[in-house]
């Protein structure tokens, strides 16, 4: 900018600028621009313009020069600004997607937005937008396991059939044990939750022993028969079967869905079942605990009552579990199974096909 430029106003321009200042409807940005030019024309010093108008030296010079170049009309227009950045080309986007899916960064298992941005020469926000648009989440990994049970089809068909079309005059129970539930006490008292702050608990803990919850979920009603025991051997399993026998109407067959834990198939258990013909065992495939509805109940009791609990003894833990069972059974709600065996088998087949195509 030229600090030596002189500014001479024509009478017409002075009248127009003074009119802007006097008119209460003039936008304020035009008012202070007009006042800056008028002060330059009145030979005011730069310091006085900056002080009285509350603007910077750069701003005072800018509007003086704008008037000298474009006249009064130039004061009424804002200078054009550069437009938004050019959008990323399809080639660049394809490169980011391809690197995310096919390549690994050095010394890491997956890309972060910043590491990939550095590799391709973009901003990390551009990489994040590309990931969002293509549904890519490199930081997330889902676990899975396909069952290799040779009787997978038969077992899935059998168990799902019990869920969707149970036999007449029969009760269907999903049974299992949640073993090694720890009675954990914290090493220091935590702080309660309050507005703007989460509750706290120490990361370390004291162990006071363990218990095992045996549970039988009535698939039709959602009611749970449960009992805590110290161990989970076949002796405890037999004790739990006797509890189920006592807790159910005698005129009904009992279909029990269980996993392949050796305790469930112990010779003593088989001998007891042979003497109680109303019991019918149905086993889920190996590596298919998701097929057993009681596992969902175990997830609920863990999240609602156990994980964040503080227990100073096993007895206190077992009391909390029993309280949860009583509260649940006061208003039970069954889980609703919706997938047919055909849907499940088709999805598993697609999963196997996808795995085989990768290896």
N, C-alpha and C positions, 0 to 999 in steps of 0.2 A: 504494500500500500504506500501511496505517496503522501508523506506528512506535510508537504509544502503546497499542496493544492489549495487554491482559494475558491471560495464559494460565493457566487453572486446570484441573488434571486431576482427574477423579473417581477414586476408588480403583480402580474396575473398569478404567478406561482405563489407569491406571498399571500395574496388574498385567499387562494385555494387552501393552502396549508393552515392558515389561521382559521379558516372555516372548519377544517377538520377538528382542530383543537377545541373550538367553541361549541361544536355540535355534540350534544350528549348522546346521540345515537351512533357516533362514529366508533368502530371497534377500537379497543384500547391499544392494540398493536400499531394501528395507523396513527393514533394520537401521539405515542411516544416517538415514533419515527419522525413525524412532522416536527415535533419540538426539538429533536436533535438537529435537524436540518436548519430550522429557524435560528437556533443558537449558533450554529456554524456561520450562518449568514450575518448574524449580529456580531461576529468576531469574538465570540466567547472563547475562552481558553479550553483546551482539551480537559484539563483538570476539573474545571467548573462543570463542563458537560457531564463528565463521569460522575461527579459528586451529586449534582442536582437530579439527574435522570436515573441514577442507580444502575447504570449499565457499564460494561467494560470498555476499555479503549478500543478493542477490536470491533465492538459493535458500533461505537461512534464513528470510526473510520468507514465501516462497511456501508452505513446508510448515507454518509456524505458522498462516497464514491458512487453509490447506486444512483443518487440524484444527478450527479454530474454526467453519468453515462446514459441514463434512461429518462431523466426528468421526474416529474411528480408521479406519472403513471408507474414508474419503476418502484416507487415506494409502496404502491398498492398491491404489488404482486410479490409473492414469495418466490425465491429462486427454486428452480427445479432441483430435486434431490435424486441421487442415484436410485434406481429401482431395486427390487428385491433380487437376491442372488439367483443366478440361473439354476433351474432345477437340475438335479443329478441326471446324468444320461443313463439310458437303459443298460449300457455296457458296464458302467460303474456299479449300478445296483446289482446286476447279475454277478459281478465279480465278488461283491460283499457276500451275497447269498451263497455262492459256490465255495468261498473260503470258509464260511461258517459251517457248511454242511460236510465238506470233504477234507479240509485241511486242519492240522493241529498247530497251535502256536509253539514256539520253542520253550521248553521247560515248563509246560503247562498242559493240562488235559482238555481245556476248552478256552475259547476266546472270551475276553471281557470286551466291553464296548470300547474302552480306551486302547487296549492292545491292538485290536483289529483296526481301529481308526488310525493308529500310528503306522500300521503295516500298509494300509491302502492310501494314506494321505488325505483322510477326511477328518471332520470333527466327530467327536464321540456322539454328539446329539444326532448327526446324520446317520451314523451306524444304528443308533437306537431306533430312529424312525423307520429304517429299512427292516429291522428285526420285527418291530410291531406290525408293519404292513404285511410281512410274510409269516407272521405267527411263529417266529423263531425265539427260543429261550434257552441259549446254551448253558445257562447256570443251573437248569433244572434237569433232573434225571429221575425217571420213574422205574421202580423195581418191578420185576415180574418173574414168574417161574411156570413153565409149561410142564404139566404132569407127564411122566413117562410110564404111568400105570398101564399095564397090558389090558386091564379091564376098565379103562377110563370111560369108554362109551356106555358100557352097561351100568356102571356105578352112577354116572351123571344122570342117565335116564331114570334109574331107580329112585335116586334122592329127589330130583326135580319132580318126578311123578307124585311123590308123597306130599310135596309142597303144594302143587297145583290141583291134585285130585286125590285127597286122602281117602283111605278105605272107610267103609261104613262101620259103625260101632267100634271105632278104634281111635286112640289118641296118638298123635305124632309128637315126639319130643326130640329136640336138637340138644345133644348132651356133650359135655366135655369138662375138663378141669383146667382151671387157671392156676398153674403151679408157681411156687417160689414168689408169692406176693410178700414183699418186704415191709416190715414195720419200721419205718424210718422216722427218726426224730432229728430235728435240726440242731446244729451246735450253738446257735444263738437265736434269740427271739427275732422275728421279722417285724417289719413295720406294716400297719394296715394301709389299704388303698385309700387315697383321698383325691380330691379334685386336682387334676393335673399331674398325678403321680401314681404309678402302679404299686401294688403291694409288693413286699420284698420277702425273700427267704434266702438263707445261706446256701451256697453251692455245695457245701459238704454236709455230711449227715452222720448220725449214729445209727447203727443197725441193732435192732432188738429182737431179731428172729424172723421167721417166715411162716406163712400158712398157705394152704391150697384150697381154693374154692371149687367145689364140685357143683355144677349147675345143669339143670334140665329145663330147657325153654319149651313150653307148650306152644307149638307153632300156630295153633288155631286161636288161642286167647292171649298169648303174650305173657302168661303167668310163669314164674320161675320157681322151681323147686331147687333150693340151694343149701349147702352145708359146708362149713370149713373144717378141714382136717389137717393134722400135722404133716402127713406124708401122702404120696399118691401111688401106692403099690396096688396090687390086685386085691389085697385085703380091704383097703379103703374103697376101691371101686365096687366090691361086692356089698359093702355096707351102704353105699349110696344107691345101688340097685334095690336093696331092700327098702330104703327110704322111699324111692319112687313107687315101689309096690304097695307100701302102706298108704301113700298119699293120693292114690288114684282109685276110681271106682272099679270094683272087681269084675263087672260085667263087660269090660272093654279090653280089647287087645292093645298092646303098647308097642309102637314102632319107634325104635331109638336110632337116631342118626348120629354116628360117632366117627372119629378118625381112626387111623391104623396104629395107634399107640399099642405097644405089646401088652400092656396091662389089660386092655379091653379084650384080648384074645387068649388070656392065660387059661391053661387047662382047668383050673378051679372055677374060673368064670364060665367056661363052656359047660362044665358039669352042672353048675347052678342054673344056667339058662335052660338046659335040657329038662330040668325038673320044674321049670316055670314056663310052660309053652305059650303063655300069652305075651311073652317078651319076644320081639323080633328085631334083630340087629341089622342095620344097614350102614355100610362103611363108605365113607367118602374116598375118592381116589387119593393116592399119595400126592403130596404137594398141592393140595386143593382145599385148604382150610376155609377159603372164601365161600365154599359150598355149604358150610355149617353155620346156620343162623345164630347159634349161641355165641359165636365169635363176635358178632355185632353187639350183643349184650355185654360181653367182656370189654369191648371198646368203650361202651357207655359208662360202665361202673368205674373203669380206670380214669376216664376223663373227668367224671362228675365227682367222684369221692376219694379215689386212692392217690392219684398222681400229686396233687397239691396238699394232701393231708399230712398232718404231723401226729405220729403215733409213738407213745412212750413204751408200749408193750404189745405183744402179739394179741393179748386179750382185748386191748383197746382197738386194734385193727379189726379183729373179728367182730367186735361189737358194731363198728362202723359199717362193715359189710352187711351184717344182719339188718341194721337199720335201713340201709339202702334197699335190700330185698323186700322188707316190709313195706316201705314207701312205694316201691315199684309195683308190688302185688296189690296194693290198695286201689290202683287204677291202671291195670295193665293194658298195653296196646300191642297188638301183634305186628311183626314186620310183614310187609306185603311183598311176596316174591312175584316178579313179573316176567322174567325171562323163561322161555321154554327150553327144553333140552336141545331142540334143533338149533335155536339161536346161539346157544352156548357152544355147541359143537362146531357150528359154522365159523364162529369167531376164533375158536382155537385153531381150526384148520387154516384160517387166514394168517394167524400168528406164526404157525409153523412154516407156511409158505414164505412169509416175509423173512423169517430167520434163515431159511435155506437159500434164499436169493442173495443174502449178504455173505454167505460163507461157502 
